[in-house]
């Protein structure tokens, strides 16, 4: 099992989860994070840190977002490791309430 960042992270990019990751499994894209499944040790410490509930165990990812499992693996190869938290995107609080924003993911 590994953990997966899902759609709720898009246009928010809160990075509270990054600080608690013991193995630096998070990758940073322009407007979202991803978790490298090869680095993730399934510790789950990131899950309660996410203010928008965007992180799930791969077995628990909602059916309509299951494609984020493969997407995290794909993006983890392309994006750089992030090891420290940063401020969220400027309008993150507004986007945190928005659903169905998959088409806004910037690669």
N, C-alpha and C positions, 0 to 999 in steps of 0.2 A: 504494500500500500504506500502511496505517496499523497501529498497534499497538492491542491490545484487552486489557482487563482481564477475566479470566474468573472462574469460580465459586470458585476457591481463595482469592480475596481476601475473600470474604464471612465476616464475623465475626472477621476478623483485622485488616485495614486497616493493614498495615505500610506506612509511607510513605517508606521509603528511596528509592524510585523518584522521588519528588517532587523531592528535592534535586538530582538530576542532569538533570532535564528542562530543556533550554535554552529552551523556548518556553511553559512553564507550561500544558501540555496536560491536566494531571490535574484531575479534579473530585472533590469529596469528598461522599459521602453519609453517612448515619448509621452504616453498618457495612460500607462497601465503597468502593472508588475506581472511577472510570471515566476513560477517555481520550477527549477531544474529537477526533474524526477530522478536523475542520476545522482544528485547531491543530497536530496531530501532524505532525512533519516526517520521520518514518520514520528517525530516527537510531539507534534501538535501544539507546541507552545505559541505558534503564530496565530492560531485560530481565534483565541479570545482577544487578541490585540487588534484585530481588524474592526474598525468602527462601522463598516458597511456590510459585514458578514459575507465577504467575498471569497473566503477560503474554506474549502471543504476537503475532507478525505476523498480520494478518488472513488471509493465505493458509495459515497454519499452525495456526489454531485447531482443536482436536479436533472431529470431526464432531458429537459430542453436545453441543457448546457453541457451535456456529456462531451461535445466536441472540444470543449476547453481542455480536456485531458490531453489530447493530441496537440492542441494549440500551445499549451504550456511547454511541452517538449520541443516543439518546433521553434518557438520564440526564445527559449532558453539557449539555443545554439546561436541565435543571431544577436541577442541582446547581451550587454555587459553586466557583470555582477555588481550588485549594490550591497554595501556592507554597513552603511549608517543611514539613519533616518534623515529625511529632508522635509522641508515644508510641503504640504500637499499642493496640488494645483490651485491657482488663485480662486477659482470658482467651484472648488471641490464640494463644498457644503450644499450648493445648489444641485449639482449633478448626483450627489449621494441619494437623492430621492427619486431619480429618474430610472425607469426600467426600460428594457429593450434598446440598449445603446451599443450593441455588438457592432453595428455598421460604422461606429465612430472610432473603433480601435485603430490606432496608428501603428504601423509596423516600422 
